[in-house]
Amino acid sequence: MQDECTVNQTVKYLGKKWMLLIILELYKGEGYTRRFTEVKERLPGITAKVLSARLKELEEEGLVEKRVEAGTVPVRSEYTLTGSGLEIVEVIKVIKRWALRRKIDNLACGAQDCHDCVL
């Protein structure tokens, strides 16, 4: 039964557009944290609505923690990767290494850690 497959269940949320890129952007932030606006600025093409939805899904899955500073105007939301979210980053790095070996010729990418990536 494909619905019961662990890979299938995981891909249902991690395979959604922007999901892995959002995780990487949080990983690049100081303390694995970024404000909503910082993530949006670093992901050209993502809408605020989609980013909000994806961050909520990541929070529901326990990969991200949200902190809200209600005393500021506008309200400031920060998102931090959890231990589980950091484990997903390791999976992303494995995918990156595979792609660099098999599919993509990107010397600049291969020469740096995803945390330091400015691409």
trRosetta pair geometry for C-beta under 8 A, 3 or more apart (Angstrom, degrees):
i j d omega theta_ij theta_ji phi_ij phi_ji
1 4 4.5 55 93 14 108 111
1 5 7.4 -163 101 -31 58 79
2 5 5.3 -33 -158 -1 45 122
2 8 5.4 125 170 -76 77 164
3 8 6.6 -120 -121 114 21 143
3 9 7.7 70 176 -70 49 87
4 8 7.8 58 64 57 24 127
4 9 7.7 -12 -167 -43 21 118
5 8 3.9 78 75 8 105 112
5 9 6.7 -178 88 -11 55 83
6 9 5.8 -56 -147 37 30 110
6 10 6.3 26 157 -16 65 109
7 10 5.9 -60 -148 39 29 109
7 11 6.1 27 157 -19 67 110
8 11 5.9 -56 -142 37 27 109
8 12 6.8 43 154 -37 59 97
9 12 5.8 -42 -161 9 32 119
10 13 7.1 -78 -171 44 37 84
10 14 5.6 -5 159 14 78 123
11 14 6.0 -71 -118 60 32 90
11 15 4.0 29 -174 -24 75 130
12 15 6.8 20 -50 34 7 107
12 16 7.9 17 152 -41 39 95
13 16 6.1 -33 -163 -5 37 114
13 19 6.8 147 151 -126 62 155
13 57 5.7 -168 -155 166 113 123
13 61 6.0 165 122 -68 158 144
14 19 5.4 -174 -154 122 40 144
14 20 6.6 60 -178 -63 85 89
14 88 7.2 -157 -120 -145 130 130
15 19 7.1 30 47 38 10 141
16 19 4.7 92 67 -34 82 123
16 54 6.8 -166 105 -111 126 99
16 57 7.4 25 40 92 153 166
17 50 7.6 -35 94 -174 105 136
18 21 5.4 -75 -154 51 49 110
18 22 5.5 53 152 -31 85 104
18 43 6.7 72 -139 -176 105 148
18 46 5.5 95 -115 -107 141 124
18 50 6.3 108 17 143 159 117
18 51 7.2 -108 159 -92 152 62
18 54 5.4 -91 99 -77 116 165
19 22 6.0 -57 -152 30 25 110
19 23 6.8 24 152 -16 61 105
19 54 5.7 -152 -92 -153 66 117
19 57 7.5 -62 -112 90 109 129
19 58 7.2 161 -148 -70 86 105
20 23 5.5 -50 -151 35 37 115
20 24 6.4 38 151 -19 67 103
20 88 7.8 -142 -121 155 77 115
20 92 5.8 152 -165 -105 111 119
21 24 5.5 -50 -147 36 35 113
21 25 6.5 37 153 -21 65 102
21 43 5.9 114 133 -114 125 120
22 25 5.7 -52 -149 34 32 111
22 26 6.6 32 153 -16 64 103
22 39 6.2 38 -139 -166 81 130
22 43 7.1 -20 -82 -58 68 156
22 51 7.1 155 -103 -139 126 78
22 54 5.5 162 -21 128 162 132
22 55 6.7 -140 -178 -75 146 73
22 58 6.8 -135 108 -41 131 151
23 26 5.9 -57 -153 37 31 110
23 27 6.3 37 148 -24 64 107
23 58 7.1 -179 -76 -125 87 140
23 63 6.9 -48 -106 155 111 131
23 64 8.0 -128 -104 -62 73 109
23 81 6.9 80 -154 -101 75 118
23 85 6.2 -161 -140 -166 101 95
23 88 5.7 -72 -165 104 155 126
23 89 6.4 -158 149 -76 110 77
23 92 6.8 179 98 -43 125 148
24 27 5.3 -53 -148 33 35 119
24 28 6.5 35 154 -21 66 103
24 89 7.1 129 -96 -120 59 90
24 92 6.3 -156 -74 158 100 163
24 114 5.9 -95 -142 173 104 121
24 117 7.5 -21 173 54 119 138
25 28 5.7 -53 -151 32 34 112
25 29 7.0 44 149 -32 61 99
25 34 6.0 -53 140 14 92 162
25 38 7.6 167 165 123 115 88
25 39 4.9 114 119 -128 144 81
25 42 5.1 146 -130 92 125 137
25 43 6.4 -74 -55 -46 151 107
26 29 5.7 -47 -158 16 38 118
26 32 5.7 40 148 177 84 72
26 33 6.8 2 -160 -106 82 19
26 34 5.5 -127 -109 15 57 106
26 39 7.0 -2 -62 -93 74 119
26 64 6.7 -115 -109 -112 170 110
26 79 5.9 -77 -109 110 123 101
26 80 6.9 149 -171 -138 116 24
26 81 4.9 135 126 -45 124 97
26 85 7.0 -37 97 160 140 140
27 32 5.7 -13 -118 -128 38 88
27 81 6.1 34 -78 -28 65 153
27 85 8.0 -157 -70 142 88 101
27 86 7.4 128 -110 -113 98 66
27 89 4.9 124 -101 -108 144 137
27 114 6.4 15 109 118 140 110
27 115 5.9 -105 143 -98 96 74
28 34 7.6 28 73 -56 80 128
28 42 7.9 -168 69 -175 141 164
28 114 7.4 -106 -70 141 91 73
28 115 5.7 161 -106 -153 58 48
28 116 7.9 169 -129 -60 93 13
28 117 6.8 -89 -95 54 127 84
29 32 6.0 77 69 -165 89 15
29 33 4.8 -119 119 73 130 36
29 34 3.8 -145 -74 -55 147 85
29 38 6.9 92 -99 118 120 146
30 33 6.4 -40 80 53 60 89
31 80 6.6 -40 129 -126 95 115
32 80 5.6 83 101 -160 86 74
32 81 4.1 -77 162 34 127 105
32 85 7.4 141 167 101 134 123
32 86 6.7 -54 -118 -80 160 100
33 78 5.4 21 -178 174 111 113
33 79 6.7 168 -147 84 65 40
33 80 4.2 -22 -92 -92 92 87
33 81 7.8 -131 -68 9 52 68
34 38 4.2 -127 -174 86 103 127
34 39 5.1 121 111 -53 132 86
34 42 7.8 -62 -163 15 157 138
34 78 7.0 179 95 -149 23 74
34 79 6.2 -18 63 58 69 87
35 38 4.6 98 55 1 78 104
35 39 7.3 -148 91 -4 43 83
35 76 6.3 -56 -131 -168 120 90
35 77 6.6 115 -155 80 71 55
35 78 5.3 -50 -92 -95 60 71
35 79 7.8 124 -126 13 16 77
36 39 6.1 -60 -157 35 30 108
36 40 6.4 28 151 -18 66 110
36 51 7.0 120 -163 131 87 126
36 52 7.6 24 -146 -87 127 76
36 55 7.2 -62 -112 -39 91 170
36 77 4.7 41 -26 74 118 108
36 78 7.8 -114 -23 -85 69 28
36 79 7.0 90 -72 -13 64 110
37 40 5.5 -54 -145 38 34 114
37 41 6.2 37 156 -22 67 105
38 41 5.8 -54 -148 35 29 111
38 42 6.4 17 158 -11 63 113
39 42 6.0 -69 -150 43 29 105
39 43 6.3 0 162 3 67 116
39 51 6.3 149 109 -158 116 129
39 55 7.7 124 78 -74 165 124
39 79 7.1 -1 -35 43 142 129
40 43 6.4 -76 -142 49 25 93
40 46 6.4 -131 -132 84 64 107
40 48 6.3 5 -114 -93 140 71
40 51 5.5 -70 -87 -47 88 174
43 46 4.3 14 118 6 117 127
43 51 7.2 148 68 -93 137 117
46 50 5.5 -125 -167 81 83 118
46 51 5.1 89 145 -60 122 100
47 50 4.7 90 56 10 85 100
47 51 6.8 -153 90 -4 42 88
48 51 5.7 -56 -143 40 30 112
48 52 6.1 34 157 -22 65 108
49 52 5.9 -56 -149 35 25 112
49 53 6.5 24 154 -17 62 108
50 53 5.7 -56 -148 38 32 111
50 54 6.2 29 156 -17 68 107
51 54 5.9 -56 -144 39 29 108
51 55 6.2 28 158 -17 65 108
52 55 6.0 -56 -145 38 26 109
52 56 6.4 28 155 -20 62 108
53 56 5.7 -57 -152 35 29 113
53 57 6.5 29 152 -18 65 105
54 57 5.6 -53 -149 36 34 112
54 58 6.3 34 153 -18 66 105
55 58 5.6 -52 -146 37 33 112
55 59 6.3 37 152 -21 64 105
55 64 6.3 -95 -159 101 71 159
55 66 7.1 92 156 -84 111 116
55 79 5.7 -98 -149 -95 119 154
56 59 5.6 -53 -149 36 31 114
56 60 6.4 33 151 -20 65 105
57 60 5.6 -52 -147 36 33 112
57 61 6.3 25 155 -13 65 108
58 61 5.8 -58 -146 42 31 108
58 63 4.6 -80 -169 70 84 110
58 64 4.0 46 125 8 111 123
58 79 7.8 60 89 -170 130 132
58 85 7.2 56 -179 -103 111 117
59 62 7.8 46 177 -68 31 23
59 63 7.6 -91 -71 55 22 67
59 64 4.9 -66 -75 80 62 94
59 65 7.0 101 -127 -110 88 23
59 66 5.4 -14 -105 -20 139 109
59 79 7.7 -101 -70 -132 103 106
61 64 8.0 53 61 17 86 80
61 84 7.9 -145 131 121 84 137
62 82 6.0 -67 162 50 68 160
62 84 5.3 40 120 48 97 154
63 81 6.8 -36 163 -143 71 73
63 82 5.9 -151 -164 35 22 103
63 84 5.4 -104 -102 103 59 101
63 85 3.8 107 -177 -83 74 88
63 88 6.2 7 -138 -2 126 143
64 79 5.1 -3 -175 -173 121 105
64 80 6.8 143 -158 72 67 37
64 81 6.1 -45 -101 -102 67 43
64 82 6.5 -133 -74 -10 14 90
64 85 5.7 86 -64 -79 59 147
65 79 7.2 157 77 -154 43 55
65 80 5.0 -20 58 62 94 93
65 82 5.7 103 -28 -66 96 94
66 77 6.2 -20 -164 -166 101 102
66 78 7.3 147 -157 80 51 47
66 79 5.6 -22 -100 -100 67 75
67 77 7.3 151 79 -157 47 52
67 78 4.8 -15 61 63 98 97
67 79 7.8 -174 21 -77 72 30
67 80 7.0 30 -5 -3 111 110
68 75 6.2 -2 -169 173 100 111
68 76 7.2 149 -158 82 50 51
68 77 5.3 -18 -102 -102 75 75
68 78 7.9 -172 -77 24 31 68
69 72 4.9 37 116 5 110 114
69 75 6.9 169 80 -165 59 62
69 76 4.2 -2 51 60 110 103
69 77 7.8 -153 21 -71 71 32
69 78 7.6 46 -13 -5 100 103
70 75 5.6 -11 -119 -126 50 106
72 75 6.3 122 73 -122 80 29
72 76 4.6 15 64 -9 142 108
81 85 3.4 -142 -159 102 87 133
81 86 5.3 115 135 -54 126 72
81 89 7.2 21 -161 -34 161 122
82 85 4.7 106 44 3 64 101
82 86 7.2 -121 99 -3 39 85
83 86 5.7 -52 -150 34 34 112
83 87 6.7 40 148 -23 63 100
84 87 5.6 -48 -155 27 35 116
84 88 7.0 39 147 -20 62 98
85 88 5.6 -48 -157 28 39 113
85 89 7.1 47 144 -24 64 96
86 89 5.3 -40 -157 22 42 118
86 90 7.3 48 146 -20 62 94
87 90 5.7 -46 -163 25 41 114
87 91 7.1 42 142 -16 65 99
88 91 5.4 -50 -157 33 44 115
88 92 6.5 48 144 -22 69 100
89 92 5.4 -50 -150 34 37 116
89 93 6.5 41 149 -23 66 101
89 114 6.9 -166 -169 81 100 143
90 93 5.6 -48 -150 32 34 114
90 94 6.8 38 149 -20 63 99
91 94 5.6 -50 -154 31 36 113
91 95 6.7 37 148 -18 65 102
92 95 5.5 -52 -152 35 35 113
92 96 6.4 41 147 -23 66 103
92 114 6.7 65 112 -92 116 171
93 96 5.3 -48 -148 33 35 117
93 97 6.5 36 153 -19 65 101
93 114 6.0 -122 -89 -10 89 129
94 97 5.8 -51 -148 35 32 109
94 98 6.4 34 152 -19 64 105
95 98 5.7 -55 -150 37 31 113
95 99 6.2 30 153 -19 66 107
96 99 5.8 -57 -147 37 28 110
96 100 6.3 26 156 -18 65 107
96 109 7.2 -136 -167 158 111 115
96 114 6.6 -161 -36 -67 165 115
97 100 5.8 -55 -146 37 30 110
97 101 6.4 25 156 -14 64 109
98 101 5.9 -64 -151 40 29 107
98 102 5.8 -17 168 16 68 119
98 103 7.7 32 129 8 73 106
99 102 6.5 -76 -128 55 22 85
99 103 4.8 -54 -152 53 65 112
99 104 4.8 14 156 17 95 114
100 103 7.9 -24 -40 52 13 70
100 104 6.0 -50 -94 72 43 90
100 106 6.4 -94 -112 52 88 88
100 109 6.6 -154 -91 99 117 109
100 110 4.7 127 -152 -88 146 108
104 109 7.6 -6 119 57 124 147
106 109 3.9 22 123 22 119 119
106 110 6.2 142 92 -19 71 89
107 110 5.7 -61 -144 41 32 111
107 111 6.2 31 159 -24 67 111
108 111 6.0 -63 -151 33 27 111
108 112 7.2 -10 163 6 60 112
108 119 6.9 128 115 -73 122 118
109 112 6.9 -87 -156 45 27 89
109 117 7.2 23 -129 -120 73 114
109 119 6.5 -16 -87 -26 91 155
112 116 4.8 -114 -178 84 114 112
112 117 5.9 147 108 -81 124 63
113 116 5.0 78 62 15 83 100
113 117 7.4 -116 101 -35 44 80
114 117 5.2 -24 -152 -14 42 124
